[in-house]
Structure formats: C-alpha cells, structure tokens
Amino acid sequence: MKLFIRSLLVFAMGSVLHVSGQAATEAEIENSFRPYKDGFPSFPGLTAGTVINKQNADQFKDALIPEVYQRVKSGDVEITVGKQISAPYPKAYIAATAKYSSKVTLKAGSGAIGGYVAGRPFPGEPSASDPNMGEKMAWNHRYNLEIPDDAAVLPFVWKYKDATSGKVNRTVLIDTYLKNLNGRTLIEPQDVKPNVGDNFQYLLMRVTAPQDLKDTALLFKRFNDNAKYDDGQLYLGFQRRARRLSTGAATDPFLGSNLMIEEFHGYNARITDMKWKYLGTKNVLMPFYNHNDAKLTEAEKQPDWKFTAHHGKGECYVNAPWSLRKVYMVEMTPVKGDHPISKRIMYLDAESYFASVNVTYDRKGELWKLYMQGVGHPDGQVAQNKKYGVWVWDAAGAIDVQSNQCTTLGQRTVVGETPLNVYSLDAIRN
C-alpha cells in the first residue's frame, strides 16, 4: 500500500502529502480510489445473471434503492444483475489528490473551498460525525472525472416518451461539448489559457434535429468562484437570436424534456444553493456495466457505435445490467423556498463519484422524478476512450412519475480534445 502511494507521489513530482493534521493518510487515499481492492460486495442469492422482478423483489429489497425497489415490485421494470467490474481512476488524478488534497479547506455553507488545484478535494471514507460531510461530498462530485478534462457526446439522443405506452413524442439530437479549464489531469495543459473570466468549465449543447429546433444552442460558462451564477446563454436557431438565461432557468424543463439543467449528471448548479447531508454508505445495485453487455438498438446507430436500448414500462429504463456497488447517499435541500423541489437524494458511486441514481421529491414531499444514469466501463466505449481509462455516460432514463412522462438519453461519449472555439455562440451563428 505504501509503495503504491509513494509511487504516485513520485509521479506527482515529489509532492509532500502531510501538510496539516487533517491531511488524508496513505491508506485513506488508496481506499478512496480502490474500494474493491479486497473484493466486491456481495448479497445473499445475488449473482451475475439473476433477474429481479416483482416475484422476487422482496428477496433483494435491501440491495435496491427504495424508489427503484418500488418500480420493480410494481412490475414496471426487471433488473438483470451483471458482472462486477472496476475502473480505478487514472494515476495522474490520484497523484494530484495525494499532492493537493491536504491543502484544500472548506468554508462550510458558503459554497466555497480554498486551495483546490486538482484531484479529489476530500478523499477518505466519509464520516457521519462530520457535520460538513455532505458538502464535502458535493465537491468531490463536482470535481470528479465525469467530465474528463475534454469530452463530447456526439450525438446525444433525447427521446420524449409517454411513460405508459412508450410512444415517442419527439426525438432530439444534440451535439454536446464539455471542457474543464482548470484542475485538468488527463489532457495537457493543466490550466487552459487564456481564461479571462476565471471560468472552471464550459458546456455547449447544440441541437442538430429536428428541423424546428435545429441550431438551438445552450452555452454555459461556470466560474471558479461558486458564489457566482453560471453565465448561461440560449441561442434560438429558428429566430437567429440569443438571450441570456435567468438564474431560475436551471430549474426549468430543458427543451421540454423531463430534465432540468440543474439535474444534469446528478447536480449541475451552485453548491451554495443547497444544504447538504450525508445519509450513509450502503451496498446497492447501480447501472454500471460494459456497454457490450447491454441490449443495443439499431436506432440512430453510428459507424462505430450502437446505442443502449431502453425497456420496461414505457421503455423508460436503461436496458443494461446492474451490479452491486459501494454507494454514498447524499441529500440536498434547497436554500430558497421558491425552489420546485423539497429534496433530492444522490446515490454516489464510491469509486467514480458518479451520481448514477437520483431521486427527486416535490415541494409537498411526494416522489416526483427518478433519474437513472447508466455508466459505461472504458473497455466497452469508443476506441479513443480506452487510453484514458475512465467511466463515462452511456445511457439514461428520467421518469416523471407524476406526469407519466419520461425522457430517455442515448450517449456516444468521446473523451479527448475538443476545439476551444466551439464554446462560443458566434461559432453557431456563423
């Protein structure tokens, strides 16, 4: 173990790990990134190939997220258990954690951390006795490798469906580009220059179909200062004009779908807008799998890619294996009373910090939405991704149980360089 961490420190150019009494130990850093080094979790009777349905749901209730159990018990969906696989973070990210995490400080409740450079800000096993644990885990999620420096989803397939019949009311294709400007560990440079606005992240989503939405684009620039609201702009292709998004737009349905901008990849807004609470750690089934083990569809297929299919009631659920994973449960509640939700629970995968399952409750405290993000192992992704060795988005289903609608997502995620000049509405206008 010590040899493993010391080799990473050498990789990180001889940095010093212990700077304060709160610095993570060598063992804590290793365990944070290799939760399965001593073996995967198990559950009685649960093996690869097991199909969980309404007949045997009670047998596996404790291995299911409660709201997922309800869907299985009601007969809405069956879950096939897949093989357990691991993809520990790349050496450079772990080395950055060993080098810099001891310098990170949290100003609780402010939505701010100090001293962050790269890697996981707060490694180590979460502690229920730490009143700021939920907020620390929110920062770990913010700086995970869900956006691995540069990435694109080409294409990003959104299908708006009736959640009973499965009728597709609309299919929207979106080219999506993402870039981190700081904290980069996989792709040079570590900091993208120039960075006049002191931005942390760029997101550009550009609609390519259908024709009535073609060239509609959403551009988000996130600041390193979390106290600032994102600089959001919307370009309406059919009107050929742009408008700045209000701060409340993050909770509006995105292009008429069942997803808010705030809900992208678990949580996509200011950390200071929520109160955070760590609820505990549990081994539960999550949709982590090799893409080639999923049921694939011919719809919208690409020369090098077939999208993961959806099944179950309304064909709203990702048709891929689920596996038993170590998961951190974090609850967020809005600071402001006019927010449309009362709470959301993120189920964070301990290895990747992906929020693979999210459960949202409305202002009355009633179940509103269930969002399940299928996560693909690097070995099953497009050829370019394999050299980076990171989990990526593969497919998803967002189900509004109150309106009986769902939005399914198909993703061909490509890790690697994306041109800086795409992050401009001028590039679209022209």
PyMOL commands that set and color helices and strands:
alter all, ss='L'
color gray80, all
select helices_A, chain A and resi 2-11+26-33+57-63+66-73+91-103+133-142+211-213+247-251+254-256+261-263+271-273+291-293+313-315+378-380+383-387+420-422+425-429
alter helices_A, ss='H'
color red, helices_A
select strands_A, chain A and resi 51-52+79-80+105-107+112-114+150-162+168-180+199-209+217-223+231-236+241-244+274-286+288-289+296-302+305-308+310-311+317-318+323-334+341-349+355-362+367-376+392-400+405-415
alter strands_A, ss='S'
color yellow, strands_A
deselect
rebuild
show_as cartoon
